[in-house]
Amino acid sequence: MAVDTTPIPSTVQDETDSAPGSHRSQPWYVAYRDAVFEADRSRVGERIIRAERMIICRERELFALQNSFGEQRALDSALHSLRALRSCFGVWRS
């Protein structure tokens, strides 16, 4: 089967983010990853809270942008994951 090498129109690229995974270099993603992979149970709560705050701040920054759908989906997914982790560890809001 041949691979389609037709260029993606710029409007479609904007909707899907032109650099998939580019959000992984963002500070919020690093904080999220640190929370998810924290091995010290005594630090999990503070990591979750920090990551949630950073995600919410980033969501506010992206609110006005029309071409950040990929990162917005990643933010939503990360926030849901952190809420599940918070529930598992019994971490309540501070």
PDB file of N, CA, C and O in Angstrom:
ATOM      1  N   MET A   1       0.845  -1.175   0.000  1.00  0.00           N
ATOM      2  CA  MET A   1       0.000   0.000   0.000  1.00  0.00           C
ATOM      3  C   MET A   1       0.891   1.239   0.000  1.00  0.00           C
ATOM      4  O   MET A   1       1.842   1.325   0.777  1.00  0.00           O
ATOM      5  N   ALA A   2       0.587   2.175  -0.853  1.00  0.00           N
ATOM      6  CA  ALA A   2       1.382   3.396  -0.969  1.00  0.00           C
ATOM      7  C   ALA A   2       1.002   4.381   0.132  1.00  0.00           C
ATOM      8  O   ALA A   2      -0.151   4.456   0.556  1.00  0.00           O
ATOM      9  N   VAL A   3       1.987   5.119   0.572  1.00  0.00           N
ATOM     10  CA  VAL A   3       1.773   6.137   1.602  1.00  0.00           C
ATOM     11  C   VAL A   3       1.416   7.449   0.936  1.00  0.00           C
ATOM     12  O   VAL A   3       2.097   7.885   0.008  1.00  0.00           O
ATOM     13  N   ASP A   4       0.356   8.076   1.403  1.00  0.00           N
ATOM     14  CA  ASP A   4      -0.072   9.360   0.859  1.00  0.00           C
ATOM     15  C   ASP A   4       0.848  10.456   1.381  1.00  0.00           C
ATOM     16  O   ASP A   4       0.932  10.686   2.588  1.00  0.00           O
ATOM     17  N   THR A   5       1.532  11.124   0.470  1.00  0.00           N
ATOM     18  CA  THR A   5       2.458  12.183   0.855  1.00  0.00           C
ATOM     19  C   THR A   5       1.918  13.567   0.519  1.00  0.00           C
ATOM     20  O   THR A   5       2.675  14.537   0.479  1.00  0.00           O
ATOM     21  N   THR A   6       0.617  13.662   0.279  1.00  0.00           N
ATOM     22  CA  THR A   6      -0.012  14.951  -0.017  1.00  0.00           C
ATOM     23  C   THR A   6       0.131  15.864   1.185  1.00  0.00           C
ATOM     24  O   THR A   6      -0.199  15.458   2.300  1.00  0.00           O
ATOM     25  N   PRO A   7       0.618  17.097   0.993  1.00  0.00           N
ATOM     26  CA  PRO A   7       0.761  18.020   2.132  1.00  0.00           C
ATOM     27  C   PRO A   7      -0.591  18.325   2.772  1.00  0.00           C
ATOM     28  O   PRO A   7      -1.608  18.413   2.085  1.00  0.00           O
ATOM     29  N   ILE A   8      -0.589  18.482   4.066  1.00  0.00           N
ATOM     30  CA  ILE A   8      -1.803  18.838   4.799  1.00  0.00           C
ATOM     31  C   ILE A   8      -2.014  20.335   4.655  1.00  0.00           C
ATOM     32  O   ILE A   8      -1.086  21.108   4.893  1.00  0.00           O
ATOM     33  N   PRO A   9      -3.222  20.768   4.269  1.00  0.00           N
ATOM     34  CA  PRO A   9      -3.478  22.216   4.170  1.00  0.00           C
ATOM     35  C   PRO A   9      -3.233  22.889   5.511  1.00  0.00           C
ATOM     36  O   PRO A   9      -3.463  22.288   6.561  1.00  0.00           O
ATOM     37  N   SER A  10      -2.770  24.130   5.483  1.00  0.00           N
ATOM     38  CA  SER A  10      -2.406  24.833   6.714  1.00  0.00           C
ATOM     39  C   SER A  10      -3.576  24.954   7.682  1.00  0.00           C
ATOM     40  O   SER A  10      -3.363  24.927   8.894  1.00  0.00           O
ATOM     41  N   THR A  11      -4.806  25.086   7.188  1.00  0.00           N
ATOM     42  CA  THR A  11      -5.943  25.205   8.106  1.00  0.00           C
ATOM     43  C   THR A  11      -6.152  23.918   8.888  1.00  0.00           C
ATOM     44  O   THR A  11      -6.529  23.968  10.059  1.00  0.00           O
ATOM     45  N   VAL A  12      -5.920  22.781   8.274  1.00  0.00           N
ATOM     46  CA  VAL A  12      -6.050  21.499   8.980  1.00  0.00           C
ATOM     47  C   VAL A  12      -4.902  21.341   9.964  1.00  0.00           C
ATOM     48  O   VAL A  12      -5.107  20.877  11.085  1.00  0.00           O
ATOM     49  N   GLN A  13      -3.699  21.721   9.557  1.00  0.00           N
ATOM     50  CA  GLN A  13      -2.555  21.642  10.462  1.00  0.00           C
ATOM     51  C   GLN A  13      -2.798  22.464  11.716  1.00  0.00           C
ATOM     52  O   GLN A  13      -2.500  22.010  12.820  1.00  0.00           O
ATOM     53  N   ASP A  14      -3.334  23.663  11.560  1.00  0.00           N
ATOM     54  CA  ASP A  14      -3.588  24.518  12.711  1.00  0.00           C
ATOM     55  C   ASP A  14      -4.561  23.862  13.680  1.00  0.00           C
ATOM     56  O   ASP A  14      -4.408  23.992  14.894  1.00  0.00           O
ATOM     57  N   GLU A  15      -5.553  23.164  13.159  1.00  0.00           N
ATOM     58  CA  GLU A  15      -6.550  22.533  14.017  1.00  0.00           C
ATOM     59  C   GLU A  15      -5.984  21.360  14.802  1.00  0.00           C
ATOM     60  O   GLU A  15      -6.470  21.050  15.889  1.00  0.00           O
ATOM     61  N   THR A  16      -4.974  20.714  14.267  1.00  0.00           N
ATOM     62  CA  THR A  16      -4.431  19.532  14.934  1.00  0.00           C
ATOM     63  C   THR A  16      -3.086  19.801  15.592  1.00  0.00           C
ATOM     64  O   THR A  16      -2.454  18.870  16.091  1.00  0.00           O
ATOM     65  N   ASP A  17      -2.645  21.016  15.605  1.00  0.00           N
ATOM     66  CA  ASP A  17      -1.325  21.442  16.079  1.00  0.00           C
ATOM     67  C   ASP A  17      -0.273  20.926  15.110  1.00  0.00           C
ATOM     68  O   ASP A  17      -0.213  19.726  14.843  1.00  0.00           O
ATOM     69  N   SER A  18       0.540  21.803  14.591  1.00  0.00           N
ATOM     70  CA  SER A  18       1.505  21.432  13.567  1.00  0.00           C
ATOM     71  C   SER A  18       2.645  20.588  14.106  1.00  0.00           C
ATOM     72  O   SER A  18       3.314  19.901  13.335  1.00  0.00           O
ATOM     73  N   ALA A  19       2.882  20.622  15.402  1.00  0.00           N
ATOM     74  CA  ALA A  19       3.953  19.815  15.996  1.00  0.00           C
ATOM     75  C   ALA A  19       3.363  18.942  17.102  1.00  0.00           C
ATOM     76  O   ALA A  19       3.338  19.339  18.267  1.00  0.00           O
ATOM     77  N   PRO A  20       2.888  17.751  16.732  1.00  0.00           N
ATOM     78  CA  PRO A  20       2.288  16.891  17.747  1.00  0.00           C
ATOM     79  C   PRO A  20       3.253  16.650  18.900  1.00  0.00           C
ATOM     80  O   PRO A  20       4.438  16.393  18.688  1.00  0.00           O
ATOM     81  N   GLY A  21       2.740  16.734  20.106  1.00  0.00           N
ATOM     82  CA  GLY A  21       3.576  16.500  21.273  1.00  0.00           C
ATOM     83  C   GLY A  21       4.412  17.692  21.681  1.00  0.00           C
ATOM     84  O   GLY A  21       5.208  17.595  22.614  1.00  0.00           O
ATOM     85  N   SER A  22       4.246  18.837  20.991  1.00  0.00           N
ATOM     86  CA  SER A  22       5.062  20.002  21.330  1.00  0.00           C
ATOM     87  C   SER A  22       4.772  20.497  22.740  1.00  0.00           C
ATOM     88  O   SER A  22       5.598  21.184  23.340  1.00  0.00           O
ATOM     89  N   HIS A  23       3.611  20.154  23.265  1.00  0.00           N
ATOM     90  CA  HIS A  23       3.263  20.546  24.636  1.00  0.00           C
ATOM     91  C   HIS A  23       4.151  19.852  25.667  1.00  0.00           C
ATOM     92  O   HIS A  23       4.216  20.283  26.818  1.00  0.00           O
ATOM     93  N   ARG A  24       4.823  18.798  25.269  1.00  0.00           N
ATOM     94  CA  ARG A  24       5.660  18.046  26.213  1.00  0.00           C
ATOM     95  C   ARG A  24       6.867  18.834  26.703  1.00  0.00           C
ATOM     96  O   ARG A  24       7.508  18.445  27.680  1.00  0.00           O
ATOM     97  N   SER A  25       7.175  19.926  26.038  1.00  0.00           N
ATOM     98  CA  SER A  25       8.278  20.768  26.504  1.00  0.00           C
ATOM     99  C   SER A  25       7.772  21.896  27.401  1.00  0.00           C
ATOM    100  O   SER A  25       8.568  22.672  27.928  1.00  0.00           O
ATOM    101  N   GLN A  26       6.464  21.991  27.574  1.00  0.00           N
ATOM    102  CA  GLN A  26       5.867  23.042  28.397  1.00  0.00           C
ATOM    103  C   GLN A  26       6.074  22.739  29.890  1.00  0.00           C
ATOM    104  O   GLN A  26       6.067  21.574  30.287  1.00  0.00           O
ATOM    105  N   PRO A  27       6.255  23.764  30.708  1.00  0.00           N
ATOM    106  CA  PRO A  27       6.427  23.563  32.156  1.00  0.00           C
ATOM    107  C   PRO A  27       5.275  22.804  32.811  1.00  0.00           C
ATOM    108  O   PRO A  27       5.505  22.027  33.738  1.00  0.00           O
ATOM    109  N   TRP A  28       4.039  23.012  32.347  1.00  0.00           N
ATOM    110  CA  TRP A  28       2.911  22.306  32.946  1.00  0.00           C
ATOM    111  C   TRP A  28       3.033  20.803  32.737  1.00  0.00           C
ATOM    112  O   TRP A  28       2.671  20.017  33.612  1.00  0.00           O
ATOM    113  N   TYR A  29       3.546  20.406  31.573  1.00  0.00           N
ATOM    114  CA  TYR A  29       3.668  18.974  31.281  1.00  0.00           C
ATOM    115  C   TYR A  29       4.749  18.334  32.156  1.00  0.00           C
ATOM    116  O   TYR A  29       4.595  17.205  32.621  1.00  0.00           O
ATOM    117  N   VAL A  30       5.830  19.058  32.371  1.00  0.00           N
ATOM    118  CA  VAL A  30       6.903  18.556  33.243  1.00  0.00           C
ATOM    119  C   VAL A  30       6.368  18.370  34.663  1.00  0.00           C
ATOM    120  O   VAL A  30       6.654  17.363  35.310  1.00  0.00           O
ATOM    121  N   ALA A  31       5.588  19.349  35.148  1.00  0.00           N
ATOM    122  CA  ALA A  31       4.997  19.252  36.489  1.00  0.00           C
ATOM    123  C   ALA A  31       4.008  18.087  36.558  1.00  0.00           C
ATOM    124  O   ALA A  31       3.957  17.374  37.560  1.00  0.00           O
ATOM    125  N   TYR A  32       3.230  17.896  35.502  1.00  0.00           N
ATOM    126  CA  TYR A  32       2.280  16.780  35.434  1.00  0.00           C
ATOM    127  C   TYR A  32       3.021  15.447  35.498  1.00  0.00           C
ATOM    128  O   TYR A  32       2.661  14.559  36.271  1.00  0.00           O
ATOM    129  N   ARG A  33       4.044  15.321  34.687  1.00  0.00           N
ATOM    130  CA  ARG A  33       4.835  14.089  34.656  1.00  0.00           C
ATOM    131  C   ARG A  33       5.491  13.828  36.012  1.00  0.00           C
ATOM    132  O   ARG A  33       5.543  12.688  36.476  1.00  0.00           O
ATOM    133  N   ASP A  34       5.985  14.884  36.638  1.00  0.00           N
ATOM    134  CA  ASP A  34       6.597  14.736  37.971  1.00  0.00           C
ATOM    135  C   ASP A  34       5.586  14.233  38.993  1.00  0.00           C
ATOM    136  O   ASP A  34       5.928  13.432  39.862  1.00  0.00           O
ATOM    137  N   ALA A  35       4.345  14.700  38.893  1.00  0.00           N
ATOM    138  CA  ALA A  35       3.306  14.263  39.827  1.00  0.00           C
ATOM    139  C   ALA A  35       2.948  12.796  39.591  1.00  0.00           C
ATOM    140  O   ALA A  35       2.823  12.021  40.540  1.00  0.00           O
ATOM    141  N   VAL A  36       2.788  12.427  38.344  1.00  0.00           N
ATOM    142  CA  VAL A  36       2.389  11.066  38.011  1.00  0.00           C
ATOM    143  C   VAL A  36       3.463  10.047  38.394  1.00  0.00           C
ATOM    144  O   VAL A  36       3.143   8.938  38.821  1.00  0.00           O
ATOM    145  N   PHE A  37       4.722  10.416  38.244  1.00  0.00           N
ATOM    146  CA  PHE A  37       5.800   9.471  38.496  1.00  0.00           C
ATOM    147  C   PHE A  37       6.530   9.681  39.820  1.00  0.00           C
ATOM    148  O   PHE A  37       7.595   9.103  40.035  1.00  0.00           O
ATOM    149  N   GLU A  38       5.970  10.501  40.708  1.00  0.00           N
ATOM    150  CA  GLU A  38       6.590  10.730  42.016  1.00  0.00           C
ATOM    151  C   GLU A  38       6.583   9.423  42.818  1.00  0.00           C
ATOM    152  O   GLU A  38       5.529   8.818  43.019  1.00  0.00           O
ATOM    153  N   ALA A  39       7.748   8.999  43.266  1.00  0.00           N
ATOM    154  CA  ALA A  39       7.871   7.746  44.025  1.00  0.00           C
ATOM    155  C   ALA A  39       7.688   7.958  45.522  1.00  0.00           C
ATOM    156  O   ALA A  39       7.328   7.028  46.243  1.00  0.00           O
ATOM    157  N   ASP A  40       7.932   9.163  45.985  1.00  0.00           N
ATOM    158  CA  ASP A  40       7.820   9.471  47.414  1.00  0.00           C
ATOM    159  C   ASP A  40       6.378   9.852  47.728  1.00  0.00           C
ATOM    160  O   ASP A  40       5.924  10.938  47.368  1.00  0.00           O
ATOM    161  N   ARG A  41       5.662   8.956  48.398  1.00  0.00           N
ATOM    162  CA  ARG A  41       4.240   9.182  48.685  1.00  0.00           C
ATOM    163  C   ARG A  41       3.996  10.468  49.475  1.00  0.00           C
ATOM    164  O   ARG A  41       2.929  11.070  49.361  1.00  0.00           O
ATOM    165  N   SER A  42       4.958  10.884  50.259  1.00  0.00           N
ATOM    166  CA  SER A  42       4.768  12.106  51.052  1.00  0.00           C
ATOM    167  C   SER A  42       4.820  13.370  50.184  1.00  0.00           C
ATOM    168  O   SER A  42       4.407  14.442  50.627  1.00  0.00           O
ATOM    169  N   ARG A  43       5.319  13.251  48.963  1.00  0.00           N
ATOM    170  CA  ARG A  43       5.413  14.415  48.074  1.00  0.00           C
ATOM    171  C   ARG A  43       4.366  14.414  46.965  1.00  0.00           C
ATOM    172  O   ARG A  43       4.230  15.402  46.244  1.00  0.00           O
ATOM    173  N   VAL A  44       3.625  13.319  46.822  1.00  0.00           N
ATOM    174  CA  VAL A  44       2.658  13.216  45.730  1.00  0.00           C
ATOM    175  C   VAL A  44       1.633  14.346  45.784  1.00  0.00           C
ATOM    176  O   VAL A  44       1.335  14.962  44.761  1.00  0.00           O
ATOM    177  N   GLY A  45       1.099  14.618  46.961  1.00  0.00           N
ATOM    178  CA  GLY A  45       0.082  15.663  47.102  1.00  0.00           C
ATOM    179  C   GLY A  45       0.550  17.014  46.629  1.00  0.00           C
ATOM    180  O   GLY A  45      -0.152  17.690  45.878  1.00  0.00           O
ATOM    181  N   GLU A  46       1.737  17.418  47.063  1.00  0.00           N
ATOM    182  CA  GLU A  46       2.243  18.735  46.648  1.00  0.00           C
ATOM    183  C   GLU A  46       2.514  18.773  45.152  1.00  0.00           C
ATOM    184  O   GLU A  46       2.331  19.807  44.511  1.00  0.00           O
ATOM    185  N   ARG A  47       2.948  17.652  44.598  1.00  0.00           N
ATOM    186  CA  ARG A  47       3.196  17.603  43.149  1.00  0.00           C
ATOM    187  C   ARG A  47       1.895  17.707  42.359  1.00  0.00           C
ATOM    188  O   ARG A  47       1.835  18.399  41.343  1.00  0.00           O
ATOM    189  N   ILE A  48       0.855  17.020  42.829  1.00  0.00           N
ATOM    190  CA  ILE A  48      -0.440  17.075  42.163  1.00  0.00           C
ATOM    191  C   ILE A  48      -0.979  18.502  42.174  1.00  0.00           C
ATOM    192  O   ILE A  48      -1.412  19.019  41.145  1.00  0.00           O
ATOM    193  N   ILE A  49      -0.949  19.127  43.335  1.00  0.00           N
ATOM    194  CA  ILE A  49      -1.470  20.491  43.469  1.00  0.00           C
ATOM    195  C   ILE A  49      -0.704  21.459  42.568  1.00  0.00           C
ATOM    196  O   ILE A  49      -1.311  22.300  41.905  1.00  0.00           O
ATOM    197  N   ARG A  50       0.610  21.345  42.543  1.00  0.00           N
ATOM    198  CA  ARG A  50       1.431  22.218  41.697  1.00  0.00           C
ATOM    199  C   ARG A  50       1.093  22.012  40.217  1.00  0.00           C
ATOM    200  O   ARG A  50       0.932  22.978  39.472  1.00  0.00           O
ATOM    201  N   ALA A  51       0.989  20.761  39.804  1.00  0.00           N
ATOM    202  CA  ALA A  51       0.688  20.477  38.398  1.00  0.00           C
ATOM    203  C   ALA A  51      -0.694  20.990  38.019  1.00  0.00           C
ATOM    204  O   ALA A  51      -0.869  21.567  36.945  1.00  0.00           O
ATOM    205  N   GLU A  52      -1.679  20.785  38.894  1.00  0.00           N
ATOM    206  CA  GLU A  52      -3.029  21.275  38.610  1.00  0.00           C
ATOM    207  C   GLU A  52      -3.037  22.793  38.435  1.00  0.00           C
ATOM    208  O   GLU A  52      -3.674  23.315  37.520  1.00  0.00           O
ATOM    209  N   ARG A  53      -2.344  23.480  39.294  1.00  0.00           N
ATOM    210  CA  ARG A  53      -2.287  24.950  39.189  1.00  0.00           C
ATOM    211  C   ARG A  53      -1.644  25.390  37.887  1.00  0.00           C
ATOM    212  O   ARG A  53      -2.113  26.328  37.242  1.00  0.00           O
ATOM    213  N   MET A  54      -0.571  24.713  37.501  1.00  0.00           N
ATOM    214  CA  MET A  54       0.117  25.073  36.262  1.00  0.00           C
ATOM    215  C   MET A  54      -0.762  24.780  35.047  1.00  0.00           C
ATOM    216  O   MET A  54      -0.770  25.547  34.084  1.00  0.00           O
ATOM    217  N   ILE A  55      -1.495  23.681  35.092  1.00  0.00           N
ATOM    218  CA  ILE A  55      -2.393  23.338  33.986  1.00  0.00           C
ATOM    219  C   ILE A  55      -3.497  24.376  33.861  1.00  0.00           C
ATOM    220  O   ILE A  55      -3.803  24.824  32.756  1.00  0.00           O
ATOM    221  N   ILE A  56      -4.088  24.757  34.967  1.00  0.00           N
ATOM    222  CA  ILE A  56      -5.161  25.758  34.937  1.00  0.00           C
ATOM    223  C   ILE A  56      -4.641  27.093  34.407  1.00  0.00           C
ATOM    224  O   ILE A  56      -5.325  27.759  33.630  1.00  0.00           O
ATOM    225  N   CYS A  57      -3.452  27.482  34.817  1.00  0.00           N
ATOM    226  CA  CYS A  57      -2.856  28.731  34.298  1.00  0.00           C
ATOM    227  C   CYS A  57      -2.642  28.645  32.791  1.00  0.00           C
ATOM    228  O   CYS A  57      -2.909  29.603  32.066  1.00  0.00           O
ATOM    229  N   ARG A  58      -2.161  27.500  32.323  1.00  0.00           N
ATOM    230  CA  ARG A  58      -1.925  27.333  30.887  1.00  0.00           C
ATOM    231  C   ARG A  58      -3.251  27.331  30.122  1.00  0.00           C
ATOM    232  O   ARG A  58      -3.330  27.880  29.023  1.00  0.00           O
ATOM    233  N   GLU A  59      -4.287  26.722  30.692  1.00  0.00           N
ATOM    234  CA  GLU A  59      -5.599  26.745  30.045  1.00  0.00           C
ATOM    235  C   GLU A  59      -6.081  28.177  29.872  1.00  0.00           C
ATOM    236  O   GLU A  59      -6.655  28.520  28.839  1.00  0.00           O
ATOM    237  N   ARG A  60      -5.855  28.997  30.858  1.00  0.00           N
ATOM    238  CA  ARG A  60      -6.255  30.407  30.764  1.00  0.00           C
ATOM    239  C   ARG A  60      -5.483  31.126  29.667  1.00  0.00           C
ATOM    240  O   ARG A  60      -6.042  31.956  28.950  1.00  0.00           O
ATOM    241  N   GLU A  61      -4.191  30.806  29.535  1.00  0.00           N
ATOM    242  CA  GLU A  61      -3.381  31.416  28.477  1.00  0.00           C
ATOM    243  C   GLU A  61      -3.894  31.028  27.098  1.00  0.00           C
ATOM    244  O   GLU A  61      -3.911  31.851  26.183  1.00  0.00           O
ATOM    245  N   LEU A  62      -4.310  29.781  26.951  1.00  0.00           N
ATOM    246  CA  LEU A  62      -4.728  29.279  25.649  1.00  0.00           C
ATOM    247  C   LEU A  62      -6.178  29.607  25.304  1.00  0.00           C
ATOM    248  O   LEU A  62      -6.605  29.409  24.167  1.00  0.00           O
ATOM    249  N   PHE A  63      -6.926  30.102  26.267  1.00  0.00           N
ATOM    250  CA  PHE A  63      -8.351  30.336  26.078  1.00  0.00           C
ATOM    251  C   PHE A  63      -8.649  31.149  24.822  1.00  0.00           C
ATOM    252  O   PHE A  63      -9.588  30.831  24.091  1.00  0.00           O
ATOM    253  N   ALA A  64      -7.878  32.172  24.567  1.00  0.00           N
ATOM    254  CA  ALA A  64      -8.146  33.063  23.430  1.00  0.00           C
ATOM    255  C   ALA A  64      -7.594  32.550  22.107  1.00  0.00           C
ATOM    256  O   ALA A  64      -7.974  33.043  21.045  1.00  0.00           O
ATOM    257  N   LEU A  65      -6.709  31.575  22.160  1.00  0.00           N
ATOM    258  CA  LEU A  65      -6.112  31.065  20.921  1.00  0.00           C
ATOM    259  C   LEU A  65      -7.051  30.087  20.228  1.00  0.00           C
ATOM    260  O   LEU A  65      -7.733  29.295  20.878  1.00  0.00           O
ATOM    261  N   GLN A  66      -7.075  30.152  18.919  1.00  0.00           N
ATOM    262  CA  GLN A  66      -7.976  29.288  18.161  1.00  0.00           C
ATOM    263  C   GLN A  66      -7.280  28.062  17.568  1.00  0.00           C
ATOM    264  O   GLN A  66      -7.951  27.196  17.006  1.00  0.00           O
ATOM    265  N   ASN A  67      -5.967  27.967  17.677  1.00  0.00           N
ATOM    266  CA  ASN A  67      -5.272  26.861  17.022  1.00  0.00           C
ATOM    267  C   ASN A  67      -4.486  25.995  17.998  1.00  0.00           C
ATOM    268  O   ASN A  67      -3.451  25.435  17.635  1.00  0.00           O
ATOM    269  N   SER A  68      -4.957  25.883  19.204  1.00  0.00           N
ATOM    270  CA  SER A  68      -4.223  25.112  20.206  1.00  0.00           C
ATOM    271  C   SER A  68      -5.038  23.915  20.693  1.00  0.00           C
ATOM    272  O   SER A  68      -4.952  23.527  21.858  1.00  0.00           O
ATOM    273  N   PHE A  69      -5.826  23.339  19.793  1.00  0.00           N
ATOM    274  CA  PHE A  69      -6.716  22.249  20.185  1.00  0.00           C
ATOM    275  C   PHE A  69      -5.962  21.039  20.729  1.00  0.00           C
ATOM    276  O   PHE A  69      -6.409  20.410  21.688  1.00  0.00           O
ATOM    277  N   GLY A  70      -4.835  20.714  20.130  1.00  0.00           N
ATOM    278  CA  GLY A  70      -4.050  19.563  20.585  1.00  0.00           C
ATOM    279  C   GLY A  70      -3.563  19.739  22.013  1.00  0.00           C
ATOM    280  O   GLY A  70      -3.667  18.825  22.831  1.00  0.00           O
ATOM    281  N   GLU A  71      -3.035  20.911  22.305  1.00  0.00           N
ATOM    282  CA  GLU A  71      -2.553  21.154  23.666  1.00  0.00           C
ATOM    283  C   GLU A  71      -3.722  21.245  24.645  1.00  0.00           C
ATOM    284  O   GLU A  71      -3.610  20.794  25.785  1.00  0.00           O
ATOM    285  N   GLN A  72      -4.828  21.818  24.215  1.00  0.00           N
ATOM    286  CA  GLN A  72      -5.995  21.890  25.096  1.00  0.00           C
ATOM    287  C   GLN A  72      -6.500  20.492  25.454  1.00  0.00           C
ATOM    288  O   GLN A  72      -6.884  20.242  26.596  1.00  0.00           O
ATOM    289  N   ARG A  73      -6.500  19.582  24.478  1.00  0.00           N
ATOM    290  CA  ARG A  73      -6.888  18.189  24.762  1.00  0.00           C
ATOM    291  C   ARG A  73      -5.917  17.555  25.737  1.00  0.00           C
ATOM    292  O   ARG A  73      -6.327  16.834  26.647  1.00  0.00           O
ATOM    293  N   ALA A  74      -4.623  17.819  25.552  1.00  0.00           N
ATOM    294  CA  ALA A  74      -3.613  17.274  26.456  1.00  0.00           C
ATOM    295  C   ALA A  74      -3.789  17.828  27.869  1.00  0.00           C
ATOM    296  O   ALA A  74      -3.636  17.095  28.846  1.00  0.00           O
ATOM    297  N   LEU A  75      -4.107  19.110  27.981  1.00  0.00           N
ATOM    298  CA  LEU A  75      -4.352  19.720  29.292  1.00  0.00           C
ATOM    299  C   LEU A  75      -5.552  19.070  29.977  1.00  0.00           C
ATOM    300  O   LEU A  75      -5.496  18.750  31.165  1.00  0.00           O
ATOM    301  N   ASP A  76      -6.631  18.876  29.232  1.00  0.00           N
ATOM    302  CA  ASP A  76      -7.827  18.238  29.796  1.00  0.00           C
ATOM    303  C   ASP A  76      -7.518  16.825  30.270  1.00  0.00           C
ATOM    304  O   ASP A  76      -7.916  16.421  31.363  1.00  0.00           O
ATOM    305  N   SER A  77      -6.814  16.093  29.448  1.00  0.00           N
ATOM    306  CA  SER A  77      -6.461  14.715  29.798  1.00  0.00           C
ATOM    307  C   SER A  77      -5.578  14.669  31.043  1.00  0.00           C
ATOM    308  O   SER A  77      -5.784  13.835  31.925  1.00  0.00           O
ATOM    309  N   ALA A  78      -4.607  15.553  31.110  1.00  0.00           N
ATOM    310  CA  ALA A  78      -3.706  15.604  32.262  1.00  0.00           C
ATOM    311  C   ALA A  78      -4.460  15.963  33.538  1.00  0.00           C
ATOM    312  O   ALA A  78      -4.217  15.382  34.596  1.00  0.00           O
ATOM    313  N   LEU A  79      -5.367  16.914  33.433  1.00  0.00           N
ATOM    314  CA  LEU A  79      -6.145  17.326  34.602  1.00  0.00           C
ATOM    315  C   LEU A  79      -7.036  16.185  35.101  1.00  0.00           C
ATOM    316  O   LEU A  79      -7.166  15.986  36.308  1.00  0.00           O
ATOM    317  N   HIS A  80      -7.639  15.449  34.193  1.00  0.00           N
ATOM    318  CA  HIS A  80      -8.450  14.293  34.588  1.00  0.00           C
ATOM    319  C   HIS A  80      -7.585  13.222  35.257  1.00  0.00           C
ATOM    320  O   HIS A  80      -7.991  12.617  36.250  1.00  0.00           O
ATOM    321  N   SER A  81      -6.409  12.997  34.715  1.00  0.00           N
ATOM    322  CA  SER A  81      -5.501  12.012  35.302  1.00  0.00           C
ATOM    323  C   SER A  81      -5.069  12.425  36.706  1.00  0.00           C
ATOM    324  O   SER A  81      -5.002  11.597  37.614  1.00  0.00           O
ATOM    325  N   LEU A  82      -4.780  13.704  36.872  1.00  0.00           N
ATOM    326  CA  LEU A  82      -4.378  14.191  38.196  1.00  0.00           C
ATOM    327  C   LEU A  82      -5.514  14.074  39.205  1.00  0.00           C
ATOM    328  O   LEU A  82      -5.281  13.782  40.378  1.00  0.00           O
ATOM    329  N   ARG A  83      -6.724  14.298  38.754  1.00  0.00           N
ATOM    330  CA  ARG A  83      -7.876  14.154  39.662  1.00  0.00           C
ATOM    331  C   ARG A  83      -8.039  12.698  40.087  1.00  0.00           C
ATOM    332  O   ARG A  83      -8.364  12.426  41.243  1.00  0.00           O
ATOM    333  N   ALA A  84      -7.818  11.766  39.173  1.00  0.00           N
ATOM    334  CA  ALA A  84      -7.884  10.345  39.525  1.00  0.00           C
ATOM    335  C   ALA A  84      -6.766   9.995  40.510  1.00  0.00           C
ATOM    336  O   ALA A  84      -6.988   9.268  41.479  1.00  0.00           O
ATOM    337  N   LEU A  85      -5.574  10.513  40.256  1.00  0.00           N
ATOM    338  CA  LEU A  85      -4.443  10.272  41.152  1.00  0.00           C
ATOM    339  C   LEU A  85      -4.711  10.872  42.527  1.00  0.00           C
ATOM    340  O   LEU A  85      -4.402  10.262  43.551  1.00  0.00           O
ATOM    341  N   ARG A  86      -5.285  12.062  42.541  1.00  0.00           N
ATOM    342  CA  ARG A  86      -5.650  12.733  43.791  1.00  0.00           C
ATOM    343  C   ARG A  86      -6.609  11.855  44.590  1.00  0.00           C
ATOM    344  O   ARG A  86      -6.462  11.712  45.804  1.00  0.00           O
ATOM    345  N   SER A  87      -7.584  11.274  43.911  1.00  0.00           N
ATOM    346  CA  SER A  87      -8.560  10.409  44.562  1.00  0.00           C
ATOM    347  C   SER A  87      -7.891   9.146  45.120  1.00  0.00           C
ATOM    348  O   SER A  87      -8.192   8.722  46.236  1.00  0.00           O
ATOM    349  N   CYS A  88      -7.003   8.561  44.355  1.00  0.00           N
ATOM    350  CA  CYS A  88      -6.305   7.342  44.793  1.00  0.00           C
ATOM    351  C   CYS A  88      -5.451   7.584  46.039  1.00  0.00           C
ATOM    352  O   CYS A  88      -5.368   6.726  46.917  1.00  0.00           O
ATOM    353  N   PHE A  89      -4.831   8.734  46.106  1.00  0.00           N
ATOM    354  CA  PHE A  89      -3.950   9.045  47.232  1.00  0.00           C
ATOM    355  C   PHE A  89      -4.644   9.823  48.344  1.00  0.00           C
ATOM    356  O   PHE A  89      -4.029  10.138  49.363  1.00  0.00           O
ATOM    357  N   GLY A  90      -5.916  10.129  48.151  1.00  0.00           N
ATOM    358  CA  GLY A  90      -6.652  10.859  49.183  1.00  0.00           C
ATOM    359  C   GLY A  90      -6.125  12.255  49.405  1.00  0.00           C
ATOM    360  O   GLY A  90      -6.088  12.738  50.537  1.00  0.00           O
ATOM    361  N   VAL A  91      -5.715  12.909  48.329  1.00  0.00           N
ATOM    362  CA  VAL A  91      -5.190  14.268  48.413  1.00  0.00           C
ATOM    363  C   VAL A  91      -6.348  15.238  48.213  1.00  0.00           C
ATOM    364  O   VAL A  91      -7.019  15.194  47.182  1.00  0.00           O
ATOM    365  N   TRP A  92      -6.583  16.095  49.167  1.00  0.00           N
ATOM    366  CA  TRP A  92      -7.675  17.062  49.073  1.00  0.00           C
ATOM    367  C   TRP A  92      -7.116  18.435  48.806  1.00  0.00           C
ATOM    368  O   TRP A  92      -5.958  18.719  49.114  1.00  0.00           O
ATOM    369  N   ARG A  93      -7.923  19.265  48.246  1.00  0.00           N
ATOM    370  CA  ARG A  93      -7.484  20.634  47.878  1.00  0.00           C
ATOM    371  C   ARG A  93      -6.984  21.380  49.096  1.00  0.00           C
ATOM    372  O   ARG A  93      -7.476  21.216  50.212  1.00  0.00           O
ATOM    373  N   SER A  94      -5.976  22.214  48.831  1.00  0.00           N
ATOM    374  CA  SER A  94      -5.435  23.051  49.929  1.00  0.00           C
ATOM    375  C   SER A  94      -5.791  24.488  49.718  1.00  0.00           C
ATOM    376  O   SER A  94      -5.427  25.339  50.529  1.00  0.00           O
TER     377      SER A  94
END
